[in-house]
Amino acid sequence: MPSRLAKRRGVPAAGAKVPLPEAGKPGDRRGGGMGWLLYGSIYLGFLLGHTIILMNIDGIWLTSDSRLFYEKSRLSLADSQFWGGTRPPVIYIFYKLFGTYDYESPTRIWYDFYVDDATLLYGQTILSLAAFSLLAFACAKTAKTGKGRLSLFVLPLLFSLVPSVARWNFVALSESFSISIFTLFVSVWIMFLSTKRPSWLVGVAIAALLFGGTRDTNAYVLLMIASIIMITMIVSIKIPKVPLMALCVWFICIFSLSNFSAQAGDRWVFPFYNIMGQRILPVPEHVSYFSSHGMPTSRALLTRSGKWASSDGWAFYDDPHLEKFRDWTARNGKMTYVKFLVSHILYSITAPAVDVAKDFLAIAGNPHLDPSMDARPRFTSHSTTALICFLIGNGLTICLAFFLWQRRLLYRFPYLIVPLVMTLLSAPHAWLTWHGDAMETARHSLMAFIQFPLGFMLLGLYVWDHGLCSSAGARERP
């Protein structure tokens, strides 16, 4: 029992729980007006940085794929090609709303230069600003200490200014929209797990639908998240079960819709022909496996070795000598390829390793705002270092996951699972993307290489913030 003097001084009894201190928000009695001034100044600096970048851009950069987005966005919403075309439909909706560039005749070489499409330029930039602003707000709101709150507010804003992230706002492709929607998805997911409010659950559902409908590989990420949700339900993390089940079912539905759209639009055929020409036909052992599974191995097909789907006047599509191969592809091509990856598990795991490291450096190491520049040849000698760093980062993430589980922090603060899942799923996402297409693997793997550093950064900041909170609580104890 504490003495009367101890009681008057407010000293708790031995064994009594002492509430951990929390830093005040900007503007409260502990933060004062200086807090609002500090955070407001940081946010103005964030807006100023993007404004400076915007002022130094000549317009929207067009690529060989940009024309397709503009063309398909002109289709009616009732047209089946809009929903089951050669690209996921959500990006067509975005270009229907913001894409105003009037392209010319189909015979014109009209890509690899800047055009004045201010609506798309400002649309992508504003969406990016809104997404990273919400992420900074969500992270700061869930912080436990003043230092943690400041760091979790500043670093997501700085992350959006990194050239390998900011430059995609000025390209007529799906990358900028996909990065912004992914950031929104992460933000509302954090807010839902921290508040348990139904309004944020609806936000998660909407953001997931947009995210899964932007790129086909994003839908697979949602399927992996649904699997993790099932595991969290089994281990009984402190989240209401009904919303968890609803999200799980919703993510699976989004994946099914994306897969149906890809099948209807034959979106998998072009990447399959690229893989066939670049990775299967050049290796006799791989050719033997596909031949044993019914693939017609003609002379015309073997001459496609080392070629792309569009090479030689789209020969994979139009060469009459490949008609039997195209029929086999439509019937059995996709499933045979999946069986090949499963039966050649060592190749499936190790083959992407060096290319993934090169692609990471191509995205993270190129400081120029021109995203058409291919930086891979300059960084080839450092691919082993990048691969080691990538593996070490994932290893540290697994250790942090074990630490959070042992300390029951995932149970008390379920929003910590968001950066944890982001980081752990980056490697499967990169692996899936590499095996999904042999063309432009650096650009196609962009989302995996965005979610890894962003998730790892947020996870580390959260662990540091909780460590500061625990230390402050320990100092308060007698």
Number of C-alpha atoms within 10 A of each C-alpha: 8 12 10 10 9 12 12 9 9 10 15 15 15 10 7 8 9 13 9 17 16 13 17 16 19 20 13 13 10 13 14 13 12 13 19 15 13 13 15 13 12 17 17 11 14 18 15 12 14 17 12 10 14 18 9 9 15 12 19 23 25 19 18 12 12 17 20 14 22 20 14 22 22 14 16 12 14 8 11 13 17 22 25 20 19 21 24 23 24 22 23 27 20 18 23 20 13 18 21 14 16 9 11 10 7 8 6 8 9 17 14 12 12 17 15 13 19 16 16 24 21 16 19 23 23 14 18 26 19 14 23 24 22 21 25 23 18 21 25 23 16 20 23 21 24 21 17 24 24 20 19 25 25 20 17 22 23 15 17 23 17 13 19 21 20 20 22 24 27 26 23 28 23 23 21 22 25 24 26 24 24 22 25 27 22 25 25 25 24 25 24 23 20 19 13 15 11 11 12 19 21 14 18 22 19 15 21 26 23 23 28 26 26 27 22 21 24 24 26 23 22 23 22 18 20 20 14 15 17 15 12 19 16 10 9 12 19 14 19 12 16 10 14 17 15 12 21 20 14 18 25 19 16 23 23 15 16 26 21 14 24 21 15 16 19 16 18 18 22 18 18 21 24 24 24 27 23 20 18 20 22 17 11 9 11 15 18 14 16 19 12 10 16 14 20 18 17 12 10 15 18 14 12 21 18 16 20 22 22 13 14 12 10 11 18 27 17 12 14 12 14 19 14 14 21 21 13 16 20 12 11 14 22 15 10 17 20 12 13 17 14 13 12 12 12 10 12 17 13 11 14 18 16 16 19 24 23 28 27 26 23 25 23 17 16 18 14 12 20 16 20 14 11 15 20 20 9 13 17 17 11 13 21 15 13 20 19 12 13 19 13 12 17 19 13 13 21 15 12 16 20 12 14 19 12 11 11 13 18 19 19 14 16 18 22 22 22 18 24 22 20 24 26 20 20 23 19 14 23 26 20 18 25 23 20 18 21 20 16 11 20 25 18 20 22 23 22 24 24 22 24 24 18 18 22 21 17 22 23 15 20 24 17 15 22 16 15 18 21 16 13 15 15 13 9 13 16 9
